[in-house]
């Protein structure tokens, strides 16, 4: 019984950690030395159009964001490691910038290789060593600012910052070491001077968009939401300058925890 309860709690925590671990970080080992910078692998022909730079685009929420943006004609660049699986992104026609969020030099080279108006980060990891949730995002936003990027959107998690009381207690217990790092990432982004928007999803599902996703500044909201709906809401924020300087929870009006988790 105890083992079953522990397993259930772990599963719930991972769902809420999905903006962190299962969301967009691969299981590749983080290199200990600098990555040789072939900074940009030009999949698309270069032009004067600025590109949206996505960190965490190879899968899950980041991939859903890339799909929406490319489908409507935006130019998208995805940060990838040399060994990243690009197969889901290649059909979208994105440009690949080779680098690693934990390697500032490779990041800087990646940003210097193109003309970027916006950076979007869905970066995070539940069990990476070292953890990327703060340092990785810090590196991303510092490199973006140095490169002249002005707009930044960050996906973290309900439970970060002033939403600490919102998640269910199993998530609070199992994410007790991760959520402070996400809070640090949020705080650092706010201090950069970039035009930021922060989205904190509740428990995430890999399922088609329901169309019922919404954002709110209510810090008590948690709930359940699909990654596809988070992506929709993020792109709406990207298009709406009134969301600059705001932090939102993202949830689904027709889903509730724990009944709609699976």
C-alpha positions in Angstrom: 0.0 0.0 0.0 2.8 2.4 0.9 4.7 1.5 -2.3 1.5 2.1 -4.4 0.9 5.5 -2.7 4.5 6.5 -3.3 4.3 5.5 -7.0 1.1 7.5 -7.4 2.6 10.6 -5.7 5.6 10.3 -8.0 3.4 10.1 -11.1 1.4 13.2 -10.0 4.6 15.1 -9.3 6.0 14.3 -12.7 2.8 15.6 -14.4 3.3 18.9 -12.6 7.0 18.7 -13.4 6.2 18.3 -17.0 6.9 22.0 -17.7 10.3 21.1 -16.2 11.5 17.6 -17.0 9.2 15.6 -19.2 8.3 18.6 -21.2 11.2 19.4 -23.4 14.6 18.4 -22.1 16.0 15.3 -23.7 17.8 12.5 -21.8 21.1 13.3 -23.4 24.1 13.8 -21.1 25.0 17.5 -20.8 28.5 17.9 -22.2 31.2 18.8 -19.7 33.2 20.9 -22.2 32.3 23.6 -24.7 30.4 22.5 -27.8 32.2 23.4 -31.1 30.1 26.0 -32.6 28.7 25.3 -36.0 26.3 27.9 -34.7 23.6 27.7 -37.3 22.8 24.8 -39.6 20.9 26.7 -42.3 18.0 24.5 -43.1 16.1 27.5 -44.5 17.6 30.1 -46.8 18.6 33.1 -44.8 16.9 36.5 -45.3 16.2 39.7 -43.4 13.2 38.4 -41.6 13.8 38.0 -37.9 13.3 34.6 -36.4 11.8 33.3 -33.2 14.4 31.3 -31.2 13.0 28.4 -29.3 14.8 26.5 -26.6 13.2 23.1 -26.0 11.5 22.7 -29.4 12.5 19.1 -30.1 9.4 17.7 -28.3 6.3 18.3 -26.1 5.3 21.9 -25.5 8.2 23.4 -27.4 7.4 21.3 -30.4 3.7 22.3 -30.3 4.8 25.9 -30.2 7.1 25.4 -33.2 4.2 23.8 -35.1 1.9 26.7 -34.6 4.4 29.3 -35.5 5.7 27.6 -38.6 2.1 26.8 -39.8 1.2 30.5 -39.8 4.4 31.5 -41.6 6.8 32.6 -38.8 10.5 31.9 -39.2 11.6 29.6 -36.3 15.0 28.6 -35.1 15.4 25.7 -32.7 18.3 25.3 -30.3 19.5 21.7 -30.6 22.5 19.7 -29.2 24.6 17.8 -31.7 22.9 14.6 -30.8 19.4 15.9 -30.5 16.6 14.1 -32.3 15.5 16.6 -35.0 13.0 14.3 -36.7 9.9 16.0 -35.5 11.2 19.4 -36.4 12.6 18.7 -39.8 9.2 18.5 -41.6 8.4 22.0 -40.2 11.3 23.6 -42.1 12.8 25.3 -39.0 16.4 26.4 -38.8 18.7 24.6 -36.3 21.1 26.4 -34.1 23.6 24.0 -32.4 24.4 24.6 -28.8 23.6 23.8 -25.2 21.9 25.8 -22.6 24.5 24.8 -20.0 27.3 26.0 -22.2 27.2 29.8 -22.4 29.8 30.0 -25.2 27.8 27.8 -27.5 24.7 29.6 -26.7 26.2 33.0 -27.5 27.5 31.6 -30.8 24.0 30.3 -31.6 22.4 33.6 -31.0 25.0 35.5 -32.9 24.4 33.2 -35.9 21.0 34.8 -36.7 18.6 37.7 -36.4 16.2 37.0 -33.5 13.3 39.1 -32.3 12.0 36.7 -29.6 13.3 33.9 -27.4 11.0 31.2 -26.0 12.2 28.8 -23.4 10.4 25.7 -22.2 13.7 24.4 -20.7 13.7 22.3 -17.6 14.5 18.9 -16.2 13.2 16.9 -13.2 16.2 14.8 -12.6 19.1 16.3 -14.6 22.5 16.6 -12.9 23.4 19.4 -12.9 19.8 20.8 -12.9 19.1 23.1 -15.8 16.0 24.8 -14.5 17.7 28.0 -13.3 21.2 28.0 -14.8 20.1 26.9 -18.2 17.4 29.5 -18.4 19.7 32.1 -17.0 22.2 31.4 -19.7 19.5 31.5 -22.4 18.2 34.9 -21.3 21.6 36.5 -20.8 22.7 35.3 -24.3 19.5 36.6 -25.8 19.9 40.0 -24.2 23.5 40.3 -25.4 22.4 39.4 -28.9 19.8 42.2 -28.9 16.7 40.1 -28.4 13.9 42.1 -26.8 11.0 39.7 -26.2 11.1 36.6 -24.0 8.6 34.0 -23.0 9.2 31.4 -20.4 7.2 28.3 -19.5 7.7 27.2 -15.9 5.2 25.5 -13.6 2.3 26.2 -11.2 4.0 26.2 -7.8 6.8 28.5 -8.8 7.1 32.0 -7.3 3.9 33.4 -5.7 1.9 30.3 -6.8 3.6 28.1 -4.2 0.3 27.2 -2.5 -1.5 26.2 -5.8 -0.3 22.6 -6.6 -1.7 19.5 -4.9 0.4 18.3 -2.0 2.1 15.4 -3.8 3.5 17.8 -6.4 4.7 20.1 -3.6 6.6 17.3 -1.9 8.2 15.8 -5.0 9.1 19.1 -6.6 10.4 20.8 -3.5 13.9 21.0 -4.9 12.9 21.9 -8.5 10.3 24.7 -7.9 12.8 27.0 -6.2 15.0 26.8 -9.3 12.0 27.7 -11.5 11.4 30.6 -9.2 15.0 31.7 -9.6 14.6 31.4 -13.4 11.5 33.6 -13.3 13.1 36.2 -11.0 16.2 36.3 -13.2 14.2 36.9 -16.4 12.3 39.7 -14.7 15.6 41.4 -13.8 17.0 41.3 -17.4 15.0 44.2 -18.8 13.6 41.9 -21.5 9.9 42.3 -22.4 8.9 39.0 -20.7 5.8 36.9 -20.2 5.8 33.9 -17.9 3.4 30.9 -18.2 2.9 28.4 -15.4 0.9 25.4 -16.6 -0.7 23.0 -14.2 -0.5 19.2 -14.7 0.3 18.6 -18.4 -1.2 16.1 -20.7 0.1 14.9 -24.1 -3.2 15.1 -26.0 -4.8 17.1 -28.8 -5.8 20.6 -27.9 -9.2 20.9 -26.4 -9.6 24.6 -27.1 -10.6 25.2 -23.5 -7.2 26.4 -22.3 -7.0 29.8 -20.7 -4.6 32.0 -18.8 -5.2 33.8 -15.5 -3.4 35.9 -13.0 -5.2 34.0 -10.2 -2.3 32.5 -8.1 -4.6 29.8 -6.7 -5.3 28.1 -10.0 -3.6 24.8 -10.8 -5.6 22.2 -12.7 -4.8 20.2 -15.8 -4.1 21.3 -19.4 -2.8 19.8 -22.6 0.6 20.8 -23.9 -1.0 21.8 -27.2 -3.3 24.2 -25.3 -0.3 25.7 -23.5 1.3 26.3 -26.8 -1.8 28.0 -28.1 -1.9 30.3 -25.1 1.8 31.1 -25.4 1.5 32.1 -29.0 -1.5 34.3 -28.1 0.7 36.0 -25.4 3.4 36.5 -28.0 1.0 38.3 -30.2 -0.5 40.5 -27.4 1.8 43.2 -26.0 -0.6 43.7 -23.0 0.8 40.4 -21.6 4.3 41.9 -21.3 5.5 42.0 -17.7 2.8 39.5 -16.7 2.9 36.0 -15.1 0.0 33.7 -15.8 -1.2 30.2 -14.7 -2.4 28.1 -17.6 -5.2 25.6 -17.2 -8.2 24.0 -18.9 -11.7 25.2 -18.0 -13.2 21.7 -18.5 -10.5 19.6 -16.8 -9.8 19.1 -13.1 -7.2 17.4 -11.0 -6.9 14.5 -10.5 -9.7 13.1 -12.5 -8.5 14.4 -15.9 -4.8 13.6 -15.5 -4.9 10.4 -17.6 
